[in-house]
Amino acid sequence: MAVAATRTLRVLPLLLACGYAGAEVLPDERADALYHAYDGGGVQVDGPSLLVRKNFGESVSVYGNYYVDSVSSASIDVVSTASPYSEQREQKTLGVDYLRGNSTFSLSYTNSDENDYSANTAAFSISHGMFGNLTTVSMGYSQAWDEVRQNNDATFLAEVDRRNYRVGISQVLTPKLLMGLNYEAITDEGFLNNPYRSVRFFDADVGMGYSYERELYPNTRTSNTVALRSQYYLPWRAAIKGEYRYFEDTWGIEASSAELAYTHPLDSGWTFDLRLRAYGQNAADFYNDIFQRPSELNFRARDKELSTFDSRMIGVGASYEFARDGWRFIDRGSVTIQYDRFTFDYADFRDVTAGGAPGAEPLYGFDADVLRVYFSVWF
């Protein structure tokens, strides 16, 4: 089962596939080839992604995306209770955008498979431009059907249903300032925990002072996210982007993040980016690093993603645009490289591999590197 730390990588192909479809014109015809890599906390993930988008007339745009994760994990979650593992995840997406007047209708289907998890997602969205397209409103819905399996138990099979509702508005406030507000609600129902993960509890009858039992989550979860975004264009063609996000769910987690980015293009065809991001959250109601006794709570978790932690990110990027006057069937092309450095610090998740008295081991933290390189052509 692919680790949560790779979520950032998995979002990128979807962003490329969706493009920046506005209310007046279809997205550009293009092809993208991406290589992504993640290394941090004992987890390594890498793989390619390919995207092709083709327009038919002035009303229809079709795209396809193929994305691969190759995962090898010896993370602290794994080495404390199990053996390191390797797996591969493949994701395929097919989508279509239909333009009618000032409205764009989008429909997509995504299939994702790995050796112990399968997911199928259908999504639909509408965006509409108003008041001379100074205002754009959007809404969308997606439905996912997931199947959870367990490699060491051929009889284990569980299902998860996920529903995503979203609405947003963007507004051109001045010729240089754009603002956007988005809301997203997600409901999950089914088997929501990891079939391999365990929680620990004090046990004076064993030498290390604690034992393990399977974690147990509620079978429902509802989360809400609000995001405020802004983009300001500077006189020298550069831009500053800012975003604030607030998240809360029925498991008791509240989180917020703030991101600031600066983009600077040059006449030579180069564009440079700098990004800063800070994130923090509190723990779920049923999370504990070590419980007092077995089955202490009706629900229990020791997933570090449900603990209290914060993270910081600094990212840099460079892009070079070539064939700006066209070459054969290519209108233009670009090569982009982006590097992000993450630091994670956990306030109530302890490193059991470091030794120490149960519940008093050193707090866990790690750094992670994310690299993305992609080649794009427009035609």
RAKAFEN-V290877 format. One record per pair of residues at least 12 apart in sequence whose ideal C-beta (glycine too) atoms are under 8 Angstrom apart, sorted by sequence separation. I is the first residue (numbers start at 0). J is the second residue. If there is no record, write none. Layout:
I&J + I&J
This chain:
34&46 + 35&47 + 50&62 + 51&63 + 71&83 + 72&84 + 94&106 + 95&107 + 108&120 + 109&121 + 125&137 + 146&158 + 147&159 + 167&179 + 168&180 + 199&211 + 200&212 + 228&240 + 229&241 + 243&255 + 244&256 + 260&272 + 261&273 + 285&297 + 287&299 + 289&301 + 320&332 + 321&333 + 349&361 + 350&362 + 34&47 + 35&48 + 50&63 + 71&84 + 72&85 + 94&107 + 108&121 + 109&122 + 124&137 + 125&138 + 145&158 + 146&159 + 167&180 + 168&181 + 198&211 + 228&241 + 229&242 + 243&256 + 244&257 + 260&273 + 261&274 + 285&298 + 287&300 + 288&301 + 320&333 + 321&334 + 349&362 + 350&363 + 33&47 + 34&48 + 50&64 + 71&85 + 93&107 + 94&108 + 107&121 + 108&122 + 124&138 + 125&139 + 144&158 + 145&159 + 167&181 + 197&211 + 198&212 + 228&242 + 242&256 + 243&257 + 260&274 + 284&298 + 285&299 + 286&300 + 287&301 + 319&333 + 348&362 + 349&363 + 32&47 + 33&48 + 49&64 + 50&65 + 70&85 + 92&107 + 93&108 + 106&121 + 107&122 + 124&139 + 144&159 + 145&160 + 166&181 + 167&182 + 197&212 + 198&213 + 227&242 + 242&257 + 243&258 + 259&274 + 260&275 + 285&300 + 286&301 + 318&333 + 319&334 + 347&362 + 348&363 + 15&31 + 32&48 + 33&49 + 48&64 + 49&65 + 69&85 + 70&86 + 92&108 + 106&122 + 123&139 + 124&140 + 143&159 + 144&160 + 145&161 + 165&181 + 166&182 + 197&213 + 198&214 + 226&242 + 227&243 + 241&257 + 242&258 + 258&274 + 259&275 + 286&302 + 318&334 + 319&335 + 346&362 + 31&48 + 32&49 + 33&50 + 48&65 + 49&66 + 69&86 + 70&87 + 92&109 + 105&122 + 106&123 + 122&139 + 123&140 + 143&160 + 165&182 + 196&213 + 197&214 + 226&243 + 227&244 + 241&258 + 258&275 + 259&276 + 283&300 + 318&335 + 345&362 + 15&33 + 31&49 + 32&50 + 48&66 + 69&87 + 70&88 + 91&109 + 92&110 + 105&123 + 122&140 + 123&141 + 142&160 + 143&161 + 165&183 + 196&214 + 226&244 + 240&258 + 241&259 + 258&276 + 288&306 + 317&335 + 318&336 + 344&362 + 345&363 + 30&49 + 31&50 + 47&66 + 48&67 + 68&87 + 90&109 + 91&110 + 104&123 + 105&124 + 122&141 + 142&161 + 143&162 + 164&183 + 165&184 + 225&244 + 226&245 + 240&259 + 241&260 + 257&276 + 258&277 + 286&305 + 316&335 + 317&336 + 345&364 + 30&50 + 46&66 + 47&67 + 67&87 + 68&88 + 90&110 + 91&111 + 104&124 + 105&125 + 121&141 + 122&142 + 141&161 + 142&162 + 143&163 + 163&183 + 164&184 + 224&244 + 225&245 + 239&259 + 240&260 + 256&276 + 257&277 + 286&306 + 316&336 + 344&364 + 12&33 + 29&50 + 30&51 + 46&67 + 67&88 + 90&111 + 104&125 + 105&126 + 120&141 + 121&142 + 141&162 + 142&163 + 163&184 + 164&185 + 193&214 + 224&245 + 239&260 + 240&261 + 256&277 + 316&337 + 343&364 + 11&33 + 29&51 + 30&52 + 46&68 + 67&89 + 68&90 + 89&111 + 90&112 + 103&125 + 120&142 + 121&143 + 140&162 + 141&163 + 163&185 + 192&214 + 224&246 + 239&261 + 240&262 + 256&278 + 283&305 + 315&337 + 316&338 + 342&364 + 343&365 + 29&52 + 45&68 + 46&69 + 66&89 + 67&90 + 88&111 + 89&112 + 102&125 + 103&126 + 120&143 + 140&163 + 162&185 + 192&215 + 223&246 + 238&261 + 239&262 + 255&278 + 256&279 + 282&305 + 283&306 + 314&337 + 315&338 + 343&366 + 11&35 + 28&52 + 44&68 + 45&69 + 65&89 + 66&90 + 88&112 + 89&113 + 102&126 + 103&127 + 119&143 + 120&144 + 139&163 + 140&164 + 161&185 + 162&186 + 192&216 + 222&246 + 223&247 + 237&261 + 238&262 + 254&278 + 255&279 + 282&306 + 314&338 + 342&366 + 343&367 + 27&52 + 28&53 + 44&69 + 65&90 + 66&91 + 88&113 + 102&127 + 118&143 + 119&144 + 139&164 + 140&165 + 161&186 + 191&216 + 222&247 + 223&248 + 237&262 + 254&279 + 255&280 + 282&307 + 314&339 + 341&366 + 342&367 + 26&52 + 28&54 + 44&70 + 64&90 + 65&91 + 66&92 + 87&113 + 101&127 + 102&128 + 118&144 + 119&145 + 139&165 + 161&187 + 191&217 + 222&248 + 237&263 + 254&280 + 281&307 + 313&339 + 314&340 + 340&366 + 341&367 + 8&35 + 43&70 + 64&91 + 65&92 + 86&113 + 87&114 + 101&128 + 118&145 + 138&165 + 139&166 + 160&187 + 161&188 + 191&218 + 221&248 + 222&249 + 237&264 + 253&280 + 254&281 + 280&307 + 312&339 + 313&340 + 340&367 + 341&368 + 26&54 + 42&70 + 43&71 + 63&91 + 64&92 + 86&114 + 88&116 + 94&122 + 101&129 + 117&145 + 118&146 + 137&165 + 138&166 + 159&187 + 160&188 + 190&218 + 191&219 + 220&248 + 221&249 + 236&264 + 252&280 + 253&281 + 280&308 + 312&340 + 340&368 + 341&369 + 8&37 + 25&54 + 42&71 + 43&72 + 63&92 + 64&93 + 86&115 + 116&145 + 117&146 + 137&166 + 138&167 + 159&188 + 160&189 + 189&218 + 191&220 + 220&249 + 252&281 + 279&308 + 280&309 + 312&341 + 339&368 + 340&369 + 7&37 + 42&72 + 62&92 + 63&93 + 64&94 + 116&146 + 136&166 + 137&167 + 159&189 + 188&218 + 219&249 + 220&250 + 222&252 + 251&281 + 252&282 + 279&309 + 311&341 + 312&342 + 338&368 + 339&369 + 41&72 + 42&73 + 62&93 + 63&94 + 101&132 + 116&147 + 117&148 + 136&167 + 137&168 + 158&189 + 159&190 + 188&219 + 251&282 + 252&283 + 278&309 + 279&310 + 310&341 + 311&342 + 338&369 + 5&37 + 25&57 + 28&60 + 41&73 + 42&74 + 61&93 + 62&94 + 115&147 + 116&148 + 136&168 + 137&169 + 157&189 + 158&190 + 159&191 + 187&219 + 188&220 + 217&249 + 251&283 + 277&309 + 278&310 + 310&342 + 337&369 + 338&370 + 4&37 + 15&48 + 25&58 + 41&74 + 61&94 + 62&95 + 115&148 + 135&168 + 157&190 + 186&219 + 187&220 + 217&250 + 250&283 + 251&284 + 277&310 + 278&311 + 310&343 + 337&370 + 338&371 + 16&50 + 18&52 + 25&59 + 26&60 + 40&74 + 41&75 + 61&95 + 62&96 + 105&139 + 114&148 + 115&149 + 134&168 + 135&169 + 186&220 + 187&221 + 246&280 + 250&284 + 251&285 + 276&310 + 277&311 + 278&312 + 309&343 + 310&344 + 336&370 + 337&371 + 4&39 + 15&50 + 25&60 + 40&75 + 60&95 + 61&96 + 115&150 + 134&169 + 135&170 + 185&220 + 186&221 + 250&285 + 276&311 + 277&312 + 308&343 + 309&344 + 336&371 + 337&372 + 4&40 + 8&44 + 12&48 + 16&52 + 26&62 + 41&77 + 59&95 + 60&96 + 114&150 + 134&170 + 185&221 + 276&312 + 308&344 + 335&371 + 336&372 + 5&42 + 11&48 + 41&78 + 59&96 + 133&170 + 134&171 + 157&194 + 184&221 + 185&222 + 275&312 + 276&313 + 308&345 + 309&346 + 335&372 + 4&42 + 12&50 + 59&97 + 60&98 + 133&171 + 184&222 + 185&223 + 274&312 + 275&313 + 276&314 + 307&345 + 308&346 + 334&372 + 335&373 + 5&44 + 58&97 + 59&98 + 155&194 + 184&223 + 185&224 + 274&313 + 275&314 + 306&345 + 307&346 + 334&373 + 335&374 + 2&42 + 4&44 + 20&60 + 58&98 + 183&223 + 184&224 + 274&314 + 306&346 + 307&347 + 308&348 + 334&374 + 335&375 + 46&87 + 57&98 + 58&99 + 120&161 + 122&163 + 124&165 + 182&223 + 183&224 + 273&314 + 274&315 + 306&347 + 333&374 + 334&375 + 2&44 + 147&189 + 152&194 + 182&224 + 272&314 + 273&315 + 274&316 + 303&345 + 306&348 + 332&374 + 333&375 + 1&44 + 147&190 + 181&224 + 182&225 + 183&226 + 272&315 + 273&316 + 332&375 + 333&376 + 18&62 + 145&189 + 181&225 + 182&226 + 271&315 + 272&316 + 332&376 + 68&113 + 149&194 + 180&225 + 181&226 + 271&316 + 272&317 + 303&348 + 331&376 + 332&377 + 16&62 + 149&195 + 180&226 + 271&317 + 272&318 + 331&377 + 147&194 + 179&226 + 180&227 + 181&228 + 270&317 + 271&318 + 301&348 + 329&376 + 330&377 + 16&64 + 179&227 + 180&228 + 269&317 + 270&318 + 329&377 + 330&378 + 15&64 + 178&227 + 179&228 + 269&318 + 270&319 + 329&378 + 178&228 + 179&229 + 269&319 + 270&320 + 328&378 + 13&64 + 178&229 + 268&319 + 269&320 + 12&64 + 177&229 + 268&320 + 176&229 + 177&230 + 252&305 + 268&321 + 12&66 + 176&230 + 177&231 + 176&231 + 250&305 + 268&323 + 314&369 + 175&231 + 176&232 + 9&66 + 175&232 + 174&232 + 175&233 + 9&68 + 169&228 + 288&347 + 8&68 + 287&347 + 288&348 + 289&349 + 303&363 + 286&347 + 288&349 + 5&68 + 5&70 + 272&337 + 274&339 + 282&347 + 1&68 + 2&70 + 217&285 + 289&357 + 1&70 + 216&285 + 289&358 + 2&72 + 4&74 + 26&96 + 288&358 + 25&96 + 2&74 + 25&98 + 24&98 + 16&92 + 20&96 + 17&94 + 12&90 + 16&94 + 23&101 + 25&103 + 13&92 + 22&101 + 115&194 + 12&92 + 22&102 + 209&289 + 9&90 + 22&103 + 212&293 + 217&298 + 21&103 + 212&294 + 215&297 + 216&298 + 20&103 + 210&293 + 215&298 + 215&299 + 216&300 + 1&86 + 20&105 + 214&299 + 215&300 + 0&86 + 214&300 + 1&88 + 212&299 + 214&301 + 17&105 + 201&289 + 214&302 + 198&287 + 199&288 + 200&289 + 201&290 + 17&107 + 199&289 + 200&290 + 201&291 + 16&107 + 199&290 + 200&291 + 201&292 + 198&290 + 200&292 + 200&293 + 200&295 + 13&109 + 198&299 + 198&300 + 199&301 + 198&301 + 22&126 + 196&300 + 197&301 + 21&126 + 22&127 + 23&128 + 196&301 + 20&126 + 22&128 + 196&302 + 21&128 + 192&300 + 23&132 + 193&302 + 22&132 + 192&302 + 21&132 + 1&113 + 0&113 + 22&135 + 21&135 + 81&195 + 0&115 + 1&116 + 80&195 + 0&116 + 80&196 + 80&197 + 76&196 + 80&211 + 0&147 + 208&356 + 209&357 + 208&357 + 207&357 + 199&351 + 201&357 + 201&358 + 199&357 + 0&193 + 0&194 + 0&195 + 76&302 + 76&303 + 75&303 + 79&351 + 79&352 + 78&352 + 75&350 + 75&351 + 75&352 + 75&363 + 3&304 + 39&341 + 40&343 + 39&343 + 41&365 + 40&365 + 48&373 + 39&365 + 39&366 + 40&367 + 39&367 + 38&367 + 39&368 + 37&367 + 38&368 + 37&368 + 7&339 + 36&368 + 37&369 + 36&369 + 37&370 + 35&369 + 36&370 + 35&370 + 36&371 + 34&370 + 35&371 + 34&371 + 33&371 + 34&372 + 33&372 + 34&373 + 33&373 + 32&373 + 31&373 + 32&374 + 31&374 + 32&375 + 31&375 + 30&375 + 29&375 + 30&376 + 29&376 + 29&377 + 30&378 + 28&377 + 29&378 + 27&377 + 28&378 + 15&373 + 11&371 + 8&369 + 7&369 + 4&367 + 8&371
